Amino acid sequence: LKLGGSWQLVVRVGRSAMASVMAPPASRGIDYSKFDNIEDSDDEKPQQSSASANPEVAEKPCCSGCGKDISKPLRCSQCQRVVYCSAECQRSDWAYHKRACKKPEDPKAKEKASPEKEKRPEEPAAAKEERRQKKKEDKVVDNDDENMTWYRHREWKPTAEPKKDFAPTPLSASAAAQAAAGESESKPAAGSAWNAAGTWEDRDVTDLAKRTLKEKLRGFAPTDCAGGALDAEDVEEVDGEASKPVIRGKLRHMFDLSFTLKFVFKWMDSSGQRQVKGSVEVSDFTNDVFCEGADAGPEIRLSFSDSRLLDAGRKQAVEAALGLASWPPAGGSLMAQLSEKLQEWVREYEAVC
């Protein structure tokens, strides 16, 4: 029996060992134990300084001159606040330290040195009354409910003097005549009736200038050129501005206009009649172009629709017939006719008020 029981016990232990080996491991979840020693930044405690952790170890002073730690400091004999490592450092730093070096005050001596407030001598009754009266007069009383019939001011008050009627002093006949004569002389020679002072007055006449100039630039006579004829067409459009200001009592005629003059050149060759078209753009035509002493005319630009039809000699002849080389242009050219028409228009423009 004893042997059989032991054998059964051995079999039972062997079976339990085999079951534990063959059985799958129990699920224990995720192991977070490795994060136990990690502290959050919000929960971190401020680190204690070595001085607070070891109160017995005192911080070594440093020299105010060279900055090194010293074991036996030499303290300033006057302020007792600054320390040095040697007398040489103190002498070299004295140029900067002397600005703030000050002997510390003894609180007890300060209390003894501060005397009690001296009592003011008693003011005489007359001076006291005068000061009280002056303070009363200087006081400004603001009473909005008061019915005021005069302009309130602290330095002026109405008096009992009766009011006076202020009437204008009449002028004599001679003074009135003299004033009228002076007014007629000072009246500007031009401008509106309301502008008696002769200040700036401007009247826009752009539409009038464009219309009259367009009507004037018509009827150009043909010009002979290189065995052909150079003929100008009527101007179709005029751009720019024009005005008639009155400056210091004088009427001035101002304008700045531009337009395009189209032309056609016709000639005969072996293939028959040929022609080429072009245009002359005139800009910066201002009221100073025909003034005496003016050294510059309007800006002129020439262009052809198809310059390949013209050989070099015929093209040079066309440019000479146009008269673009100089201003005023040479006589007999197309630009000479244009200049005459422009001068005539300027005279008519200045005549219109």
C-alpha positions in Angstrom: 0.0 0.0 0.0 2.7 2.4 0.9 4.5 1.8 -2.4 1.2 2.1 -4.4 0.3 5.4 -2.7 3.7 6.9 -3.4 3.3 5.8 -7.0 -0.1 7.4 -7.3 1.3 10.7 -5.8 4.1 10.7 -8.4 1.6 10.1 -11.2 -0.6 12.9 -10.0 2.3 15.4 -9.7 3.5 14.4 -13.2 0.1 15.0 -14.7 -0.3 18.4 -13.1 3.2 19.4 -14.4 2.3 18.2 -17.9 -1.0 20.2 -17.8 0.8 23.3 -16.7 3.4 23.0 -19.5 0.8 22.2 -22.2 -1.8 24.9 -21.1 -1.6 28.3 -22.9 -0.3 31.1 -20.8 -3.0 33.2 -19.1 -3.6 36.7 -20.6 -2.4 39.3 -18.2 -2.9 42.4 -20.4 -0.4 45.2 -21.1 2.4 45.6 -18.5 2.6 49.3 -17.5 5.0 48.8 -14.7 7.9 50.2 -16.8 6.2 53.6 -16.7 5.9 53.8 -12.9 9.1 55.8 -12.5 8.3 58.4 -15.2 7.0 61.7 -13.8 4.9 64.2 -15.8 6.4 67.7 -16.3 3.4 69.2 -14.5 4.0 66.9 -11.5 7.7 67.4 -11.4 8.9 69.1 -8.2 11.4 71.9 -8.5 14.9 70.7 -7.9 16.4 71.8 -4.8 19.6 73.8 -5.0 22.8 72.3 -3.6 22.8 75.1 -1.0 19.3 74.2 0.2 20.0 70.5 0.0 23.2 70.9 1.9 22.6 73.8 4.2 25.9 73.2 5.9 27.9 74.1 2.7 27.8 77.9 2.3 28.2 79.6 -1.1 31.7 80.9 -1.7 31.9 84.7 -2.5 33.3 85.8 -5.7 35.6 88.8 -6.4 33.8 91.9 -7.8 36.9 92.7 -9.8 38.0 89.5 -11.5 35.0 87.3 -10.7 36.8 84.3 -9.2 35.8 82.5 -6.1 37.7 83.5 -3.0 38.1 81.9 0.4 39.3 84.9 2.3 37.4 87.9 1.0 38.6 91.5 1.5 35.5 93.6 2.0 35.2 97.3 1.1 35.8 99.3 4.3 33.2 102.0 3.3 30.1 100.2 2.1 30.8 96.7 3.5 28.9 95.1 0.6 31.5 94.4 -2.1 34.3 91.9 -1.7 37.6 91.4 -3.5 40.3 88.8 -3.7 43.2 91.2 -3.4 44.0 94.9 -3.0 45.0 95.1 -6.6 41.5 94.1 -7.7 40.0 96.6 -5.4 42.1 99.4 -6.8 41.3 98.5 -10.4 37.6 98.3 -9.7 37.5 101.5 -7.7 36.9 103.6 -10.9 33.5 101.8 -11.3 32.6 101.0 -7.7 33.1 104.6 -6.4 29.9 105.6 -8.2 27.7 103.3 -6.0 29.9 103.1 -2.9 28.2 104.7 0.0 28.5 104.2 3.7 25.5 102.4 5.1 23.2 104.5 7.3 22.7 103.6 10.9 18.9 103.3 11.5 19.2 104.4 15.1 21.3 107.4 14.2 18.8 108.2 11.5 15.9 108.2 14.0 18.0 110.4 16.3 19.1 112.7 13.5 15.5 113.3 12.2 14.2 116.2 14.3 10.5 116.8 14.9 8.7 119.0 12.5 9.2 122.6 13.3 6.0 124.3 14.1 5.1 127.1 11.8 4.9 130.5 13.4 1.4 131.6 14.0 0.1 133.6 11.0 -1.3 137.1 11.8 -5.0 137.4 11.7 -4.9 140.1 8.9 -2.7 138.0 6.6 -5.0 135.0 7.3 -8.1 137.0 6.4 -6.5 138.3 3.3 -5.5 134.9 2.1 -9.0 133.6 2.8 -10.5 136.4 0.8 -8.2 135.9 -2.1 -9.0 132.2 -2.2 -12.7 133.0 -2.2 -12.3 135.4 -5.2 -10.3 132.9 -7.2 -12.9 130.3 -6.8 -14.9 129.7 -10.0 -18.5 129.0 -9.4 -20.2 127.0 -12.2 -23.9 127.4 -11.9 -25.6 126.1 -15.1 -29.1 127.0 -13.7 -28.2 130.7 -13.6 -29.8 132.7 -16.4 -26.8 134.4 -17.9 -27.2 137.5 -20.2 -23.5 138.1 -20.6 -20.4 136.1 -21.5 -19.1 134.8 -18.2 -15.4 135.2 -17.6 -13.4 135.1 -14.4 -11.5 138.3 -15.2 -14.4 140.4 -16.3 -17.9 141.2 -14.9 -20.6 143.5 -16.3 -20.7 146.9 -14.7 -23.5 149.3 -14.0 -22.5 151.6 -16.9 -25.4 151.8 -19.5 -25.0 150.2 -22.8 -24.0 152.3 -25.8 -25.4 152.0 -29.3 -22.6 151.4 -31.8 -23.5 153.0 -35.1 -21.3 153.1 -38.3 -19.6 156.4 -39.0 -21.0 157.8 -42.3 -18.5 158.6 -45.1 -18.3 162.0 -46.7 -19.0 162.4 -50.4 -15.4 162.9 -51.2 -14.3 159.7 -49.3 -17.1 157.7 -51.0 -16.0 158.9 -54.5 -12.4 158.1 -53.7 -13.3 154.6 -52.5 -15.4 154.0 -55.7 -12.5 155.1 -57.9 -10.1 152.8 -56.1 -12.5 149.9 -56.5 -12.8 150.5 -60.2 -9.1 150.5 -60.6 -8.6 147.3 -58.6 -11.2 145.5 -60.6 -9.6 142.8 -62.8 -9.6 143.3 -66.5 -11.0 139.8 -67.2 -13.0 137.2 -65.5 -16.4 136.9 -63.9 -18.1 139.8 -62.1 -18.0 137.9 -58.9 -14.2 137.5 -59.0 -13.5 141.1 -58.0 -10.3 140.1 -56.1 -8.8 138.7 -59.3 -8.1 135.2 -57.8 -7.9 132.0 -59.8 -10.8 131.3 -62.2 -10.8 128.6 -64.7 -13.3 127.8 -67.6 -13.1 124.5 -69.4 -13.4 124.9 -73.2 -12.1 121.5 -74.3 -15.2 120.6 -76.4 -15.0 124.0 -78.2 -11.3 123.6 -78.9 -11.6 120.0 -80.3 -14.5 120.9 -82.5 -13.0 124.1 -84.0 -9.5 122.4 -84.5 -11.1 119.5 -86.3 -13.0 121.9 -88.6 -9.8 123.8 -89.3 -7.7 120.8 -90.3 -9.4 120.2 -93.6 -8.8 121.0 -97.3 -5.1 120.3 -97.7 -3.6 120.9 -101.1 -1.8 118.0 -102.8 2.0 118.2 -102.9 4.2 117.0 -105.8 6.7 114.4 -104.8 9.0 112.0 -106.8 6.7 111.9 -109.9 3.7 111.4 -107.8 1.2 113.3 -105.5 1.1 113.5 -101.7 -2.3 114.3 -100.4 -3.6 114.6 -96.8 -7.0 113.5 -95.6 -9.2 115.3 -93.1 -8.4 114.9 -89.4 -11.0 112.6 -87.8 -10.3 112.9 -84.1 -8.7 115.4 -81.7 -7.8 114.6 -78.1 -6.5 116.7 -75.2 -7.7 119.5 -72.9 -8.2 123.2 -73.3 -9.1 125.9 -70.7 -9.2 129.7 -70.3 -8.1 130.6 -66.7 -8.0 134.1 -65.2 -4.7 134.5 -63.3 -4.1 137.7 -61.5 -6.7 139.5 -63.5 -5.4 138.4 -66.9 -7.1 136.0 -69.2 -4.9 133.2 -70.5 -5.5 130.7 -73.3 -4.2 127.3 -72.5 -4.5 124.0 -74.4 -2.7 120.7 -74.9 -4.0 118.8 -77.9 -3.1 115.8 -80.1 -4.4 114.5 -83.4 -3.4 112.2 -86.3 -3.1 113.4 -89.8 -3.5 110.7 -92.4 -2.0 111.0 -95.9 -1.7 108.9 -99.1 1.1 109.0 -101.7 0.2 108.0 -105.3 2.6 107.5 -108.2 2.8 105.7 -111.6 5.4 103.0 -112.6 5.6 100.3 -115.2 3.0 98.2 -113.4 0.5 101.0 -113.3 -0.7 103.4 -110.5 0.6 102.6 -107.1 -0.2 104.1 -103.7 0.9 103.8 -100.1 -0.8 105.2 -97.0 0.7 106.6 -93.9 0.0 108.8 -90.9 1.6 111.7 -88.9 0.8 111.6 -85.2 1.0 115.1 -83.7 1.1 115.4 -79.9 2.1 118.0 -77.3 0.5 120.8 -79.4 0.3 123.4 -76.7 -0.2 127.2 -76.4 3.6 127.7 -76.2 4.3 126.2 -79.7 3.9 129.6 -81.5 5.0 131.8 -78.7 7.9 134.2 -79.3 11.2 132.5 -78.4 9.8 129.0 -78.4 12.5 126.6 -79.5 10.5 123.4 -79.7 7.5 122.4 -81.7 5.0 119.6 -81.2 6.1 116.0 -81.1 5.7 114.4 -84.5 5.8 110.6 -85.4 5.7 109.2 -88.9 4.4 105.7 -89.9 3.6 103.9 -93.1 1.0 101.2 -93.6 3.3 99.3 -96.0 6.7 100.9 -96.4 8.0 97.9 -98.5 6.2 99.4 -101.5 8.6 102.3 -101.5 12.2 102.1 -102.5 14.8 104.0 -100.5 14.9 107.0 -102.9 11.1 107.5 -103.2 10.7 107.1 -99.4 13.3 109.8 -98.8 11.5 112.0 -101.2 8.2 111.5 -99.4 9.7 112.4 -96.0 11.1 115.6 -97.5 7.7 116.5 -99.0 6.2 115.9 -95.6 8.7 118.4 -94.0 9.4 116.5 -90.8 13.0 117.5 -90.5 12.6 120.7 -88.7 10.1 123.0 -86.9 8.9 125.4 -88.2 8.7 123.2 -91.3 10.1 124.1 -94.7 7.9 126.0 -97.1 6.0 124.0 -99.7 5.7 120.9 -97.6 2.6 119.3 -96.1 3.7 120.2 -92.6 4.0 123.8 -93.7 0.3 123.8 -94.6 -0.5 122.2 -91.3 1.5 124.9 -89.4 -0.4 127.7 -91.2 -3.7 126.1 -90.3 -2.6 125.6 -86.6 -1.5 129.3 -86.3 -4.8 130.5 -87.8 -6.7 128.3 -85.3 -4.7 129.7 -82.4 -5.6 133.2 -83.3 -9.3 132.3 -83.5 -9.1 130.4 -80.2 -7.6 133.4 -78.4 -10.2 135.7 -79.9 -13.0 133.6 -78.4 -13.6 134.8 -74.8 
